[in-house]
């Protein structure tokens, strides 16, 4: 790969939500502040909405890492569960023993007992669901009923929902009005602006060990912003491909032609964004991209076999 070529210690633009690469940009800072405030005040439901690739899962993991110690967390990354599966998943996360073998009635009672036990020890319990737009309708209602568990002064369980905009569309339906009314704090993640994209790219390169001059110029970052619409995941994909191209060509500076080729090779980017580039160059460099990827693969293979 291109690690040695650029003096990197790790890949800077992987899609894995690694919190060591977290950059406290304005939208993510605000979202974390909203979450922390809502949790500390004991609110029942908190919601963070963001388009695909805007960093919801990374923000979710950042919350899990930084939440105050008196909170006990139950984290469900894949909530496509029916009500029974959801109850059992929550019970397991809370440490309820033999949760898989109990009847629904007994399981609900054990969950309530466990919540009361944790409350008596000074703990607050928060259930965090990623990709919450995937929750079945019956499970959304079961989730609402979970928050009925409370003492005279405080909810025994708080719920944080990280979701795509489809969740808002579902909650707008009449049958979910009770749940909608219980969401007291909400935040909408926005895409990055051009200056934030430049800061984001430089930050990830620095975390990955890069110490040289800027690889991506201000003008190029603006074009990346336009092509990616400021979506972090798409920025990562584009930059990774551009670094591979630059490595294959033996260059150390990113160019518009490399960007054009990276865009052409990325299906999720709207084709209209390619109009900012020369179409002939896009065609030629898309062919060249394939060659460079193959060259990079064999070079890396020879390097590994030689090192062995």
GUPA-97168 format. One line per 10 residues: their letters; for each residue y, x, z of N, C-alpha, C. Coordinates in steps of 0.02 Angstrom, whole numbers, plus 32768, in hexadecimal, padded with zeros to 4 digits. Layout:
! residues N
a	Y X Z Y X Z Y X Z; ...
! end
This chain:
! residues 308
xxxxxxxxxx	7FC4 802A 8000 8000 8000 8000 803F 802C 8000; 8077 8010 8015 80B6 8034 8011 80CE 8050 8054; 80A4 804F 8087 80B9 8065 80C9 80D2 80AD 80C9; 80A9 80DB 80AF 80BC 8122 80AF 80F8 812E 8082; 80FC 810B 804B 8132 8114 801A 8176 8107 803A; 817B 80D4 8066 81BA 80C3 8085 81BF 80DA 80CE; 818D 80FD 80E6 818E 8115 812B 8186 80DE 815E; 815D 80AD 814F 8153 8074 817B 8115 807E 81A7; 8116 8060 81E1 80DC 8062 820D 80B1 8023 8209; 80CE 7FEE 81ED 80AA 7FAF 81E3 80CC 7F88 81AC
xxxxxxxxxx	80A9 7F55 8192 80C6 7F2C 815D 80FF 7F02 817A; 813A 7F05 815C 8174 7EE1 8178 8179 7E97 8166; 8155 7E82 8132 8160 7E3E 8119 811F 7E16 8115; 80F5 7E1D 8148 80B9 7DF5 814B 80CB 7DAD 815E; 809E 7D7E 8150 80AB 7D38 8160 8094 7D24 81A5; 8072 7D52 81C8 805C 7D44 820C 8098 7D3D 823B; 809C 7D09 8264 80D5 7D00 8291 80D3 7D30 82CC; 80E7 7D6E 82C0 80E6 7DA3 82F2 8128 7DA4 8318; 8128 7D97 8359 8166 7D92 837E 818B 7DD5 8385; 8169 7E0D 8378 818D 7E4D 837B 81C0 7E52 8342
xxxxxxxxxx	81B9 7E28 830E 81E9 7E28 82D7 821E 7DF1 82E0; 821C 7DCE 8318 824C 7D97 8323 8293 7DB1 8322; 82BE 7D8F 82FB 8305 7DA0 82F8 832D 7D64 8311; 8357 7D70 8342 837B 7D39 8362 83B7 7D23 8338; 83A7 7D05 82FE 83DC 7CE8 82D4 83F5 7CA7 82F4; 842E 7C90 82DD 844E 7C55 82FB 8420 7C18 8300; 83FD 7C03 82CB 83D4 7BC7 82D1 839B 7BCE 8303; 837C 7C09 8306 8344 7C12 8335 835D 7C1B 837C; 8397 7C3B 8384 83B5 7C40 83C6 83C6 7BFC 83E2; 83E5 7BD2 83B8 83F8 7B8F 83CD 83BA 7B65 83DE
xxxxxxxxxx	8387 7B6B 83B5 834A 7B45 83C2 832A 7B59 8405; 8327 7B9B 8413 830C 7BB2 8452 8335 7B9A 848D; 8377 7B9A 8485 83A4 7B82 84BA 8398 7B38 84C8; 8391 7B10 8494 8383 7AC9 849C 8341 7ABF 84C0; 830E 7AE4 84AB 82CB 7ADD 84CA 82CD 7AF0 8514; 82EC 7B27 8524 82EF 7B3E 856A 8316 7B0D 8595; 834E 7AF4 857B 8376 7AC3 85A1 834F 7A84 85AE; 832E 7A6A 857A 8309 7A2C 8580 82CE 7A33 85B1; 82AC 7A6C 85AD 8272 7A77 85DA 8289 7A7D 8623; 82C0 7AA0 862D 82D8 7AA9 8672 82F1 7A68 8691
xxxxxxxxxx	8309 7A3A 8667 8321 79FA 8682 82E9 79C6 8688; 82AC 79D9 8673 8273 79AE 867C 826D 7974 864B; 828A 797A 8610 8286 7944 85DF 823F 793C 85C4; 822F 78FE 85B0 81EA 78EF 859C 81D8 790B 8558; 81FD 78F8 8524 81EE 790D 84E0 8227 7937 84C3; 8214 796F 84A3 8244 799B 8482 8228 79A8 843B; 8253 79A9 840A 823C 79AD 83C5 8264 79E2 839F; 8240 7A0E 837B 8260 7A3F 834E 8245 7A33 8308; 8271 7A24 82DA 825E 7A14 8295 8276 7A4C 8267; 824C 7A5E 8238 825F 7A91 8207 8233 7A8C 81C9
xxxxxxxxxx	8250 7A9D 8191 822A 7A9D 8152 81F3 7AD1 8155; 81C5 7ACD 8126 818F 7AFE 8121 81AC 7B43 8119; 8195 7B72 8144 81A9 7BB8 813D 81E9 7BCB 8160; 8207 7B9E 8189 8246 7BAE 81AA 823D 7BD1 81ED; 81FF 7BDD 8202 81F3 7C04 823F 81E2 7BDC 827C; 81C7 7BA0 8273 81B7 7B75 82AC 8180 7B94 82D8; 814B 7BAE 82B8 8114 7BCA 82DE 8129 7C09 8303; 8152 7C32 82E3 816D 7C6E 8304 8197 7C5A 8340; 81C0 7C27 8339 81EA 7C0E 836F 81BE 7BF3 83A7; 8189 7BD1 8394 815A 7BB5 83C4 813B 7BED 83EE
xxxxxxxxxx	8125 7C22 83CE 8107 7C5A 83F2 813A 7C7F 841C; 8178 7C82 8404 81AD 7CA1 842B 81B8 7C79 846B; 81B7 7C37 8466 81BE 7C0C 84A0 8185 7C18 84D2; 8148 7C1C 84B9 810E 7C28 84E4 8114 7C6B 8508; 8131 7C9D 84E7 8138 7CDF 8506 8170 7CE1 853A; 81A4 7CB8 8530 81DF 7CBF 855A 81EA 7C85 858C; 81BF 7C54 858B 81C6 7C1B 85B8 81C0 7C34 8600; 81EA 7C1B 862D 81E8 7C32 8673 81A2 7C2B 8693; 8194 7C56 86C3 8151 7C5C 86E0 8138 7C1D 8702; 8165 7BF3 871B 814E 7BB8 8740 8133 7B81 8711
xxxxxxxxxx	813B 7B8C 86CF 811F 7B5C 869F 80D6 7B6D 8690; 80AD 7B3A 868E 8069 7B40 8676 8067 7B21 8630; 8050 7B45 85FF 8052 7B2D 85BA 800D 7B1A 85A0; 800C 7AE5 8579 7FD0 7AD1 8553 7FE5 7AD3 850A; 7FC7 7B00 84E3 7FDC 7B0B 849E 7FA7 7AF2 846E; 7FBB 7AC6 8440 7F8D 7AAB 840E 7FAA 7ABB 83C9; 7F8E 7AEE 83A6 7FAA 7B02 8366 7F97 7AD5 832C; 7F60 7AB0 8333 7F4A 7A85 82FD 7F3D 7A3F 8318; 7F70 7A14 8317 7F6A 79D3 8339 7F4C 799B 830F; 7F29 79AC 82D9 7F0A 7977 82B1 7ECB 7960 82D6
xxxxxxxxxx	7ED8 793C 830D 7EA4 7928 833B 7EAA 78DE 8349; 7E71 78BC 8351 7E74 7877 8366 7E84 7874 83B0; 7E94 7839 83CC 7EA9 7836 8412 7E78 7856 8444; 7E37 784B 8438 7E05 7867 8465 7E05 78B3 8461; 7E08 78CE 8424 7E09 7917 841B 7E49 7935 8439; 7E80 7911 8432 7EBF 7929 844E 7EBC 792D 849A; 7EA1 78F8 84B9 7E9B 78F9 8503 7E70 7933 851A; 7E39 793E 84F8 7E0B 7973 850C 7E2A 79B8 8500; 7E50 79BF 84CA 7E72 79FE 84BC 7EA6 7A0D 84F3; 7ECB 79DB 8507 7EFD 79E3 853D 7ED9 79F4 857E
xxxxxxxxxx	7EA3 79D1 858D 7E7E 79DD 85CB 7E64 7A25 85CE; 7E49 7A3D 8597 7E2F 7A82 8594 7E68 7AB4 859F; 7EA0 7AA8 857F 7EDA 7AD5 8587 7EF2 7AD6 85CF; 7EEB 7A9F 85F2 7F02 7A9A 8638 7ECD 7AB2 866A; 7E93 7AC4 8650 7E5F 7ADF 867C 7E33 7AAA 869D; 7E31 7A6E 8681 7E05 7A3A 869C 7DBD 7A4B 8688; 7D92 7A50 86B9 7D4D 7A64 86AC 7D24 7A2A 868F; 7CF5 7A3D 8664 7CC7 7A0D 8644 7CEB 79D5 861F; 7D24 79E6 8601 7D4C 79B4 85DF 7D28 7995 85A3; 7CFB 79BA 8585 7CD8 79A1 8549 7CA4 796C 855A
xxxxxxxxxx	7C90 7967 8599 7C58 793B 85AC 7C6D 78FA 85CD; 7CAD 78F3 85DD 7CC4 78B9 8603 7CD3 787D 85D7; 7CD1 7842 85F6 7CE9 7806 85D4 7D35 7809 85CF; 7D51 77E1 85A2 7D99 77E1 8599 7DBE 77D0 85D9; 7DA4 779E 85FC 7DC5 7788 863A 7DC4 77BF 866F; 7D8B 77DF 8677 7D86 7814 86A9 7DB0 7850 8695; 7DB0 785F 8654 7DD7 7898 863C 7E22 788D 8649; 7E3A 7852 863B 7E81 7842 8647 7E92 784A 8691; 7E64 7834 86BC 7E70 783B 8703 7E71 7884 8719; 7E43 78AC 86FC 7E41 78F3 870D 7E7F 7917 86F5
xxxxxxxxxx	7E99 7904 86BB 7ED7 7922 86A2 7F10 7913 86D1; 7F14 78D4 86E7 7F4A 78C0 8715 7F44 78E6 8757; 7F07 78EC 8770 7EFC 7911 87AF 7F11 795A 87A8; 7F00 7977 876E 7F12 79BD 8762 7F5F 79C5 875D; 7F80 7996 873D 7FC9 7999 8739 7FE9 7992 877E; 7FCE 7966 87A7 7FE8 795E 87EB 7FDC 799D 8815; 7FA3 79BC 880B 7F93 79FA 882E 7FC4 7A31 881C; 7FD1 7A38 87DB 8000 7A6B 87C4 8047 7A5C 87DD; 805A 7A1C 87DD 809C 7A08 87F5 80A3 7A19 883F; 8070 7A0E 8866 8073 7A1D 88AE 807B 7A67 88BC
xxxxxxxxxx	8068 7A90 888D 806E 7AD9 8894 80B0 7AF3 8877; 80DB 7AC5 8862 811C 7AD8 8848 811E 7AE8 87FE; 80E9 7AD6 87DA 80E6 7AE3 8792 80FE 7AA8 876A; 811C 7AB6 8730 812B 7A83 86FE 80FB 7A8F 86C4; 80E2 7A59 86A7 80B1 7A5E 8671 80D0 7A48 8630; 80C8 7A71 85FD 80E3 7A60 85BB 80AC 7A66 8587; 80A5 7A31 8560 8076 7A2E 8528 809C 7A3E 84E9; 8087 7A73 84C5 80A9 7A89 8488 807B 7A7F 844D; 8093 7A59 841C 806C 7A4A 83E0 8090 7A66 83A3; 806E 7A91 837E 8087 7AA9 833E 806C 7A7C 8307
xxxxxxxxxx	8091 7A78 82CF 807D 7A4D 8297 8072 7A05 82AD; 809F 79EC 82D6 8096 79AA 82F4 8099 7971 82C2; 80B3 797E 8286 80B4 7949 8253 806D 7935 823E; 803B 795E 8250 7FF6 7950 823D 7FD2 7922 826F; 7FF3 7911 82A5 7FD4 78E5 82D7 7FC6 78A0 82BA; 7F88 7887 82C1 7F7A 7842 82AB 7FA2 7810 82D3; 7FAB 77D4 82B8 7FD4 77A1 82D9 7FBC 7792 8320; 7F7A 778A 8327 7F5E 7779 8369 7F6C 77B1 839B; 7F6C 77EF 8383 7F78 7828 83B0 7FC1 782C 83C4; 7FEE 7817 8399 8034 7815 83AC 803F 77E5 83E6
xxxxxxxxxx	801C 77AC 83E3 8021 777C 841A 8001 7798 845A; 7FC8 77BA 8453 7FA7 77D9 848D 7FD5 780D 84AC; 7FFA 7830 8482 8029 7862 849B 8061 7841 84C4; 8079 7808 84AC 80AD 77E4 84D1 8093 77CE 8516; 8055 77B7 8517 8038 77A0 8556 802E 77DA 8588; 8024 7816 856D 801F 7850 8599 805D 7858 85C3; 8097 784B 85A5 80D6 7856 85C9 80E6 781D 85FA; 80BA 77EB 85FE 80C1 77B8 8632 80AD 77D3 8676; 8089 780C 8675 8074 782B 86B4 80B0 784D 86D4; 80C4 7834 870F 8101 784E 872E 8101 783F 8778
xxxxxxxxxx	812B 7865 879C 8139 7855 87E2 8179 782B 87E3; 8192 781C 881F 81CF 77F4 8823 820B 7819 8807; 8208 785C 8805 8243 7882 87F2 823A 78AC 87B2; 81FC 78B4 879A 81F3 78E3 8763 81B5 78D2 873A; 81B9 78E2 86F8 817F 78DC 86CD 814B 7911 86E0; 810C 78FD 86E0 80D7 792E 86EE 80C6 7958 86B0; 80D9 793E 8676 80C9 7961 8638 8104 795B 8607; 811C 7994 85EF 814F 7995 85BB 812D 79A8 8579; 8148 798F 8542 8129 799B 8501 815D 79B7 84D1; 814B 79EF 84B0 8175 7A0D 847C 8151 7A07 843A
xxxxxxxxxx	8173 79EA 8409 8156 79DF 83C6 817A 7A0D 8394; 8154 7A38 8374 816D 7A60 833B 8150 7A40 82FC; 817B 7A2C 82CE 8162 7A05 8295 818D 7A0C 8258; 8170 79F9 821F 8194 79F4 81E0 81BA 79B1 81DF; 81E9 79A9 81B0 8212 796C 81AE 81EA 792C 81A7; 81AC 7930 8190 8182 78F5 818A 8179 78D1 81CC; 817C 78F6 8204 8176 78D5 8245 81AF 78A5 8251; 81EC 78B8 823F 8225 788B 8247 821C 784C 821D; 8200 7853 81E3 81F4 7819 81B8 81C3 77EA 81D8; 8190 7805 81F8 815E 77DB 821A 817C 77BA 8258
xxxxxxxxxx	81A3 77E0 827E 81C0 77C4 82BB 81F4 778E 82AD; 820E 778D 8270 823F 775A 825D 821F 7715 8255; 81DC 7713 8252 81BA 76D3 824B 81BE 76AB 828C; 81BE 766A 8285 81C8 763D 82BE 8194 7648 82F5; 8156 7654 82E2 8121 765A 8314 8128 7697 8341; 8153 76C6 832E 815C 7701 8357 81A0 7702 837B; 81C0 76C9 8380 8203 76C6 839E 8201 76DB 83E8; 81CB 76CA 840D 81C7 76DE 8453 81C4 772A 845A; 819C 774A 8430 8197 7793 8431 81D9 77B2 841C; 81F8 7796 83E8 8237 77B0 83CF 826D 77AF 8405
xxxxxxxxxx	826E 777B 842D 82A0 7775 8462 8296 77A7 849A; 825A 77C2 849F 824C 77F2 84D5 825D 783A 84C2; 826D 7845 8483 8280 7888 846E 82CA 7892 847E; 82D6 78B5 84B4 831B 78BC 84CE 833E 78FA 84B3; 8318 792D 849D 8336 7968 8480 8314 7976 843D; 833D 7986 840B 8322 7993 83C9 834C 79C9 83A7; 832C 79F2 837E 8350 7A25 8359 8334 7A2B 8313; 8361 7A34 82E2 834D 7A3B 829C 835A 7A84 8286; 8324 7AA8 8278 832A 7AED 8260 8347 7AED 8219; 8378 7B16 820D 8393 7B1C 81C9 837B 7B5D 81A9
xxxxxxxxxx	8385 7B62 8168 8375 7B9F 8144 83A9 7BD5 8153; 839A 7C12 8141 83C8 7C4A 814D 83FF 7C4D 8118; 8439 7C64 812D 8470 7C72 80FF 8466 7CB9 80E3; 848E 7CC9 80B0 8485 7D0A 808D 848D 7D45 80BC; 84BF 7D43 80E8 84C9 7D7B 8116 8490 7D7F 8149; 8473 7D46 8159 843A 7D45 8187 83FB 7D60 8165; 83F4 7D51 8126 83BB 7D6C 8100 83BE 7DB8 80FE; 83F9 7DD3 80F1 8400 7E1C 80F0 83F0 7E3A 8134; 8409 7E1B 8168 83FB 7E32 81AC 83B1 7E2D 81BC; 8392 7DF7 81A5 834A 7DEA 81B0 8320 7E20 818F
xxxxxxxxxx	832F 7E30 8150 830A 7E62 812A 8310 7EA6 814B; 834D 7EBA 815C 8358 7EFB 817C 8335 7EFF 81BF; 8337 7EC9 81E5 8317 7EC8 8227 82CB 7ED3 8221; 82AC 7EAF 81F4 8263 7EB5 81ED 824F 7EFB 81D5; 8276 7F18 81A9 8268 7F5D 8193 826E 7F8E 81CD; 82A1 7F86 81F6 82AB 7FB3 822F 8273 7FAC 8262; 825E 7F6F 8270 8227 7F64 829F 81E7 7F84 8285; 81DF 7F83 8242 81A3 7FA0 8222 81A8 7FEC 821B; 81DF 800A 8233 81E4 8053 8235 820F 8073 8200; 8231 804C 81D7 8259 8069 81A2 8299 8087 81BF
xxxxxxxxxx	82AB 80C4 81A9 82E4 80E7 81C5 8316 80FF 8190; 830B 80EE 8151 8335 8106 811B 8371 80DA 810D; 8390 80E7 80D3 83C9 80BE 80BD 83B1 8079 80A9; 83E1 804B 80A4 83D0 8005 8095 83AA 8000 8053; 8372 7FDD 8054 8349 7FD4 8018 8362 7F99 7FEE; 837D 7F67 8010 8393 7F29 7FEF 83DF 7F24 7FF5; 8402 7F26 7FBD 844B 7F23 7FBD 8463 7EDD 7FD1; 84A3 7ED8 7FE1 84C0 7E97 7FF3 84BA 7E66 7FB9; 84C8 7E7D 7F7D 84C3 7E51 7F43 847C 7E39 7F38; 844C 7E65 7F42 8406 7E53 7F38 83F0 7E20 7F6D
xxxxxxxxxx	8409 7E29 7FAA 83F8 7DFA 7FE0 8413 7DB4 7FD1; 844D 7DB2 7FB2 8469 7D71 7F9E 843C 7D4E 7F6B; 8422 7D76 7F3C 83F5 7D5A 7F09 83B3 7D44 7F29; 839B 7D6B 7F59 835E 7D58 7F7D 8369 7D17 7FA3; 83A3 7D0F 7FC1 83B4 7CD2 7FE4 83B2 7C96 7FB5; 83D0 7C9F 7F7A 83D2 7C68 7F49 838C 7C56 7F32; 8363 7C89 7F24 831F 7C7C 7F0B 82F3 7C5D 7F40; 82F9 7C73 7F7F 82CE 7C5C 7FB6 82EA 7C1F 7FD9; 8329 7C0D 7FC9 834E 7BD8 7FED 8354 7BE8 8037; 8351 7C28 8048 8359 7C3D 808E 831D 7C2F 80BA
xxxxxxxxxx	82E3 7C22 809C 82A6 7C14 80C3 8285 7C56 80D5; 827D 7C66 8116 8262 7CA7 812A 821F 7CB8 8109; 81F2 7C89 8104 81B1 7C98 80E7 81B7 7CAE 809F; 81E2 7C8D 8079 81EB 7CA0 8033 820F 7CE3 802D; 823D 7CF1 805A 825E 7D33 805C 8229 7D69 8066; 81FB 7D5D 8095 81C5 7D8D 80A2 819B 7D99 8064; 8188 7D64 8042 815E 7D6A 8007 8181 7D92 7FD1; 81C0 7D82 7FC4 81E7 7DA4 7F90 81EF 7DEF 7FA1; 8202 7DFE 7FDE 820E 7E43 7FF2 81CF 7E6D 7FF0; 8198 7E4F 8005 8157 7E73 8003 8146 7E86 7FBB
xxxxxxxxxx	814E 7E58 7F8E 813E 7E66 7F47 816E 7E99 7F29; 81AD 7E96 7F3D 81DD 7EC7 7F24 81CE 7F0D 7F3D; 81B8 7F13 7F7B 81A5 7F55 7F96 8168 7F70 7F71; 813A 7F44 7F62 80FF 7F5A 7F3C 8112 7F73 7EF7; 813E 7F4F 7ED6 8156 7F63 7E94 817A 7FA6 7E97; 81A5 7FAE 7EC7 81CB 7FEC 7ECE 819C 8027 7EDB; 816A 801B 7F05 8138 804F 7F13 8112 8062 7ED4; 80FE 8030 7EAD 80D9 803D 7E70 8101 8063 7E3D; 8143 8059 7E3E 8170 807B 7E0F 8188 80BE 7E29; 8178 80CC 7E69 818F 810B 7E87 81D8 810A 7E9A
xxxxxxxxxx	81F6 80CE 7EA2 823C 80C7 7EB3 8246 80B9 7EFD; 8284 80C2 7F14 8294 80B4 7F5A 82CD 8081 7F62; 82E5 8068 7F2B 831B 8037 7F2D 8305 7FF7 7F09; 8310 7FBE 7F29 82FC 7F7F 7F0B 832D 7F6C 7ED4; 8313 7F4B 7EA0 833D 7F39 7E66 8336 7EEE 7E56; 8366 7ED7 7E2D 8364 7E91 7E17 8326 7E83 7DEC; 8311 7EB5 7DC6 82D6 7EAB 7D9C 8297 7EA1 7DC7; 8292 7EC6 7DFD 825A 7EBD 7E2A 825C 7E77 7E4B; 8298 7E62 7E5C 82A0 7E20 7E79 828B 7DEA 7E47; 829F 7DF3 7E09 828D 7DC2 7DD5 8241 7DBD 7DCF
xxxxxxxxxx	8220 7DF7 7DCF 81D7 7DF7 7DCA 81B6 7DD7 7E06; 81D1 7DE5 7E42 81B5 7DC8 7E80 81BC 7D7C 7E7F; 81F6 7D63 7E68 8200 7D1B 7E64 81D0 7CFC 7E32; 81C9 7D1B 7DF9 819D 7D00 7DC5 8155 7CFB 7DDF; 8143 7D29 7E0B 80FE 7D2B 7E25 80F3 7CFD 7E61; 8126 7CD9 7E77 8121 7CB0 7EB3 8127 7C66 7EA1; 80F0 7C43 7EA4 80ED 7BFE 7E8D 811A 7BCF 7EB6; 8120 7BDD 7EF7 8144 7BAF 7F23 818F 7BB1 7F1B; 81A8 7BE0 7EF3 81F0 7BE4 7EE7 8201 7BBA 7EAA; 8234 7B90 7EB1 8248 7B64 7E7A 8258 7B8D 7E3C
xxxxxxxxxx	823C 7B78 7E05 8245 7B9D 7DC6 828D 7BA2 7DB1; 82B7 7B72 7DC7 82FD 7B73 7DB2 8322 7BAF 7DCD; 8309 7BCC 7E04 832B 7C06 7E21 8327 7C42 7DF3; 82F7 7C43 7DC6 82F0 7C7D 7D9A 8327 7C7F 7D65; 834F 7C4B 7D5E 8383 7C4B 7D2B 83BB 7C7D 7D3A; 83BD 7C97 7D77 83F0 7CC8 7D88 83DE 7D0D 7D6C; 83A2 7D12 7D4D 838D 7D51 7D32 8381 7D4B 7CE6; 837D 7D84 7CC6 836E 7D85 7C80 8325 7D73 7C75; 8317 7D40 7C4C 82D3 7D27 7C44 82A5 7D5A 7C23; 82C0 7D83 7BF6 8297 7DB5 7BD6 827F 7DE8 7C0A
xxxxxxxxxx	82AB 7DFD 7C36 8298 7E2D 7C6A 8263 7E0F 7C98; 826B 7DCE 7CA7 823A 7DAD 7CD3 81F5 7DB0 7CB4; 81F1 7DA2 7C73 81B0 7DA2 7C51 8191 7DE8 7C52; 81BA 7E1A 7C3F 819F 7E5E 7C3C 818A 7E77 7C80; 81B2 7E67 7CB3 81A2 7E81 7CF5 8169 7E5A 7D16; 815F 7E1D 7D03 8125 7DF9 7D1E 80E5 7E17 7D05; 80E5 7E30 7CC6 80AB 7E54 7CAC 80A3 7E96 7CD0; 80DB 7EB7 7CDB 80D9 7EF8 7CFD 80C2 7EF1 7D45; 80D3 7EB8 7D65 80C0 7EAC 7DAA 8074 7EAF 7DB2; 8051 7E8F 7D85 8008 7E8E 7D88 7FEC 7ED5 7D85
xxxxxxxxxx	8008 7EFD 7D57 7FF1 7F42 7D51 7FFE 7F69 7D91; 8039 7F5F 7DAF 804B 7F84 7DEB 8020 7F71 7E27; 8010 7F31 7E2D 7FE4 7F1B 7E63 7F9F 7F3C 7E5D; 7F86 7F3F 7E1F 7F44 7F5F 7E14 7F48 7FA9 7E23; 7F7E 7FC9 7E0B 7F88 8010 7E18 7F8D 801E 7E63; 7FB3 7FF5 7E86 7FBA 7FFE 7ECF 7F78 7FF7 7EF3; 7F4F 7FC7 7EDD 7F0E 7FBB 7EFD 7EE1 7FF8 7EF5; 7EDD 8012 7EB8 7EB0 804B 7EAC 7ECA 808A 7ECD; 7F0C 8092 7ECF 7F29 80CC 7EF1 7F18 80CA 7F3B; 7F1F 808F 7F58 7F0F 8086 7F9F 7EC5 8092 7FAC
xxxxxxxx	7E9A 807A 7F7F 7E51 8082 7F86 7E3F 80CD 7F83; 7E5D 80F1 7F54 7E4F 8139 7F4E 7E67 815E 7F8C; 7EA1 8149 7FA5 7EBC 8168 7FE2 7E8D 815E 801E; 7E73 8120 8024 7E45 8112 805C 7E04 8138 8055; 7DE9 813A 8018 7DA9 815C 800E 7DB1 81A7 8017; 7DEB 81C3 8003 7DF8 820A 800C 7E01 821C 8055; 7E20 81ED 807A 7E2B 81F9 80C2 7DEB 81F4 80E9; 7DB8 81CF 80CE 7D7A 81C7 80F1 7D4E 8204 80EA
! end
